[in-house]
Amino acid sequence: MTLQYSEIMIRYGELSTKGKNRMRFINKLKRNIQDVLAIYPSVTVTADRDRCHVFLNGTAYEPVATSLKTIFGIQAFSPVYRLDKDVTVLKKVVQNIMKSLYQEGMTFKITSKRSDHSFEYDSRELNHLLGHAVFEVLPNIKAQMKQPDVTLKVEIRDEAAYISHEEVKGAGGLPVGTAGKGMLMLSGGIDSPVAGYLALKRGVDIEAVHFASPPYTSPGALKKAHDLTRKLTKFGGNIQFLEVPFTEIQEEIKAKAPEAYLMTLTRRFMMRITDRLREERHGLVIVNGESLGQVASQTLESMQAINAVTTTPVIRPVATMDKLEIINLAEQIDTFQISIQPFEDCCTIFAPDRPKTNPKLKYAERCEKRLDVETLVERAVAGVKITAITPQVEDDIAQMIDDLL
């Protein structure tokens, strides 16, 4: 008998603590799973208060499982065989499974659950019946109730019988979108994608704000930012990518501000524009990849001077992490190799040789009096280009073509 997984049962994590809001979290998780698994056209998803079910409908289990491992809000999942509610069939399948898994000295147990009370055997009787079937083909195997090597779970439901023996750990966290929306200031570096990942893990639905300064920044730098955003979609679904035209602002700052304050003023403009976009697009917070003391613009004095342009909460998930910790996380989420591609971003093209590490707010504000701040911000916001980044590159290309037509 050739066995093929028919579905995947998903168990929720922190969602079990959400009380009256439980179904809101579950429904959001279901939509996120559907978005991430959209690359498998035959797969369908359902969800109820206790579990979510992914029906493979002939799709191979392994790639779907790989995708599920990254989705926040999933505590664990198990691949399942769907079978007829026939004792002869159940015994044969249990025997085949255990023979394929057995190694010398292995222990096992059968855990049955019967929700269809018209079935001829209750849970205790089914445990004994199927356990005896295993001993018939593996007489040397041992039954063990506590921490066995293999636990065969058998469920008898109204529509069919189900058997599972494997449990895969999920990503945990909260479903993306259940904590509200945040604007991620996404450069092409190592830190900001990691910050985005950590925000997603706590349920924040991010939109990626990327500043482009052509011709100083190249198409390769923009593609790099798109690719980093796409890596983040695997944790909760599609992400809106906001490309901000920043050339005019950087040229104005370069022409009219003292060199020591170039970086401070650049970051203040970025913060203003991100906050304006947050307001227009109904976001609640700003998220960035600042790591305390890593570069000149990330000292406490710099953060204070930059942050002064907004009263919006700014979340800095990697602020207290050192570079090696951030790199380790970037490697785990598969963004590191993209981040180290040699394309310059807005923060590096006009970087001064000796940036101010302890800029004073009053001097930053005095420098900005030479600039038409509000007009520059309005023009940048008006020129924003929005692209929906999906797990499928083909979808993004199709949208770009549609935008050109």
N, C-alpha and C positions, 0 to 999 in steps of 0.2 A: 504494500500500500504506500503510494507516494503522498506525503503530507505537505501542504502548503498553507502558510499563515493566511487567514482570511481577514483579520482585523487587528487593530492595536488598541488595547484598553489603557486609558490615561488616568492617572491618579493626581488629584490636586494637592498643592502644597499649602501655603499660608491661606488659601481661599477658604479653608475649613473654619477660620476664625472670623469670617466676615459677617456672620449673622444675617440680618435682613438684607444686606447688600450682596449676599453670596451669589445670587443669580446674575447680577450685573457684572461681577467679576468673571463668572463662568462664561457668560455670553461674549464678553470681550476676548477671553482666551480662545474661544471657539473661532471667532473672526480672525484672530491672529494666526491660528493654526491653518485656517483656510488660505490666508494670504501666503504664508510660507510654503505650503504644500501645493500652491497653484501650478508649480512646475510639473506636477504629476496629474494630468487631466482626468484620469479615471478615479482618483481618490476622492472619497466623500467623508464628511465629518458631521457627527451629531454630538450633543452634549445634554446632560441632565444634572441634577443636583449632586449626584454621587460620582459620576465618571463621565469622561469624554470618550467617544469611540471613533476611531479612524478606520474606515472600510477600504481595504486595499483594492478590491475589485480587479484582481489579476496583476496589480503592480508589484514589483519586487519589494520585499520587506526592507532589505538593508539600506538602500538610499533614503527611504522614507524615515527609517529610524535615525539615520544620521542627521536629517533635518530636524526631527523632533527634539533631539538632545540639546539643541541650542535655544529653544523657545522658552522664554521666561513665564513662570506660572505653573509649569509642569514639575511635580515632585518625582514621579516615576511612571514608567509605562511597561506594559507586557504584551508581546506578540501572542496571538490567540489562534487556535484551531477551532473552526466552527464545524460541528458534526450533527448528524441525525441523533435523536434521542433514543438510541437503540443500544441496549447493554452489550450486545455482541460487538458492535462497532466500537464502543467506548473501551472495552477490554483490549481489543486488537490494537487500537491507537496507543493506549497506555503502554502496552507491551513494546510496541515499536519505538516509542519515545525513550523508554528506559534502556532498551538494548542499545540504542544509538548513543546514549549518554554514559553508559556504565563503564566504570573503571574499578579495578580490584579494591575492595575495602570501602566502597561508596555506601552511604546511607541515604534513605529516602523517607518521605511520608506522603500520604494522599490527604488533601483537604477538600472536601466536597461541600457544596452549598446548593440547596434546592429551593428555588423560588416558584417553580411549577409543582404545586403539591399534588397534582394528579399523576405525577411520575411514580412508577411502581416501587421505587426504593427511596427511603429517606437518606439523609446525609450520612448517618452512622453506618447504615447498611451498605451504602455505596462505597464508603471508605474501605470496608472489609472486603467487598467483592472485587474492587479494583486492586487493592493491595495483594490479595491472593493471586490475581492474574499476573502481577509482576513476579511473585515468587515462583510461578509455574515456569517462567522463561529464564529467571535469574535466581536460582535456589540459594546462592551464596550471599545475595545482597541482604543488608540489615535495615530493618525499620527503626527509625529514631524520631521521637516526637519533638525534641528540642534541638534546634540548629542542625537539621540534616543537610547533607550535601545537595540534595534535590528535593524541592517541594512541588508536587504536581497539584495544581489547583483545578478543580472540576466544578463547573457551574451548570445547573440544569434550569433553563429559563423556559418561558412559554413557547418561544419560537424555535429554539435549538439548544444543543449542548455545547459547552465551550471548555477547552482545556488549554492551560498555559503552564509553563515551567520556568520562565525566564523573567527577571525583573531588571529593567535598565534605569539607572539614575538619571533624572532630568536636571534642568538648569536651575530649578528653584525660583526664588524671587516672586515678583508680581507680574501679572499680564501687562504688557506694554499698553499704555493708554488709560489705565485705571487711576493713575495719580495726576492726570492732567497733562497739558502740553508745555514743553520747554523748547527754547531756541538754542541749539548747539552751535557755538562758534567753532566751525570746523576748518582748520588749516590743513596743510598737507603733511603735518608732522606726526610724531609718535603719540603725543599726549592726548590730543583732542579726541581721536577715535576711542581711546580707552575711557576717557571721561564720558563720552556718549554711551558706551557699553554699560558703564556703571549706573548711569541715569536710567537707561532702559531696564536694567535689572530691578529697579525700585518702582517700575510701572510708569515712568515718564515717557510720554509720546513725543519724540523729538522731531524737529525740523532742522535741517542742516543749513547754516548760513555760512557761505564761503565768499571771501573777498578776492576778486580777480582784477589785476591791473595790466591788461594788455597795452602795449607790446612787452612790458617789463616781465610779466608772467606769461608763460607759454600755454598753448593748447594741451601740452603734456601735463602741466600742473593742474589744469582743470579736470582732465581725465583721471588723474590721480585722486582728486577729491571725490569724483563720482565713484571710483572703484572702492575707496574707503567707505563711502556711504552705503554702497551695495553690500559690503561685508557686514554692516550693522543691520541690514534688513533681515538677516536670518534669525535674529533674536525676537522679532515681533511683527514683521511685515513691512510694507512699503513705507518709504520716507520721502517727504517733500524736500527737494534740494533748491535752495535760494541762492542764485549767483548774483552778487552785488558788484556793479561796476565801480571801481575804486581808484582808477587812474587819475582822474581830475583832482580828487582830494589829496592823494599822495604828492602830486606835482605841486599843488598849492602849498602844502606843508613844507615841502623841500625848498620852495622858493622864498617863503616868508617867515619861517621859524628858525630859531637857533638850533644848531646841530644836536646839542645835548638833549633837546626836548623833542626831537623828531619821533622817537618811539613812543613817548608818553602821549603826544598829540594824536599819533596814528591810532593808538589803542583807544583813546577817548572817542574818536570818531567811530571806530568799529563798535564800541559799546553803545553809542547813541543810535546808530543805524539798526543794530540788532534789537535794541529796545523798541524802536519805532515799528519794526516789523513784528515784534512780539505783540505790540498793542493792536496793530491792524489785523493780525491773524489769531487773536484771542489766546495767546500764550500766557502762562503764569510766571515763568522763571526764565532766566538765562543760564546756560550751562557752558562752561569752558574748561580748557585743559591746563590752566595755570597750576604750576607746581612751585611751591614757595622756595624762593632763592635760586631757582634753576637758571634764570637769565635776568638781565637788568630790569625788565618790565614786570618781574614777578617777585620783587621784594615787597615787604609790607607797605613801605612808603609809596612805591609805584602803584600797588593795588589800590591804596587809598585815593591817590590822585586820579586814577582811571575810573574807579567806581563812583566818584563824586558826580558823574553826569547822569546817574539814574538812581531811583529809589526802589527799583525792581530787585527782588532777591536774586543773587548770583550764586549758583551752586558750582563749587570747584571740587569735584570728586577725587582728584589726584593731588590736591594741594599739599597733603602731608606725606606723600609717597616719594621715595627717592627714585632716581632714574632707572636703576636696575629692576626695581619692583614694577615700574610702569612698562619697561621693555618685556618683562616676563609675562605680564598680562596681554600686551600687544601680540606676543607670539602665540599665546593661548587662543586668542580670538582671530588670529590669522590676518592681522593688519600690519604687522611689523615690516614685512618685505615690501609692501606697497609704500609705507611711510618713508622708507629710506631711499626710495628712488630719487635721483638727483635733479628734481625740478624745484626751482625757487618759488616761494610764496610771497604774499604781500609784506609779511613781517620781516623778510630778510633782504628785499631788493634795495631799500634805502636805509638799511641799518647803519647808524653812525659808528665810528671807530670807538668812541668813548661815550656811550649813552649814560644818562643820569640815572644812578641807582637809587637816589633818594630825592626824587623831584618834589618840589613844593607846589601845592595846589594853587596858591596865589600866582606863582610864576606861569604855570600852565594856562590859567585863565587869562593872564595878561598877554601871553603869546597868541591866544585864540582871538583876541580883539583885532588882530591884523587880518583875520579871515572872516568871510561871510559864512559862518557856521551853519545857520539854518538853511540857507539856499543850497549849500553843498550837500547837506543831509537829504533835503527834499529831492534833489536831482538824482542822488544815488538810489534812494528808495523807489523813485518812479521808474528807474531803469532796471529794476530787479527782474531777472528771468527765472521762472520756476519750472522745475522738471521733477516728475515723479520717478524716483529711483525704485526699481523692483528687483527681486532676486534674479530676474531673467534679463540678460543684456539685450536680447532681441526686442523686448518690450520697450526699453529705453530708446533704442535706435528707431523703432517705429514711431515713437512719440516725437522724436527730433525731426524726422522726415515730415510728419504731419504739421509740425510747427512752421516748417519752411514753405509748405504749400499754401 
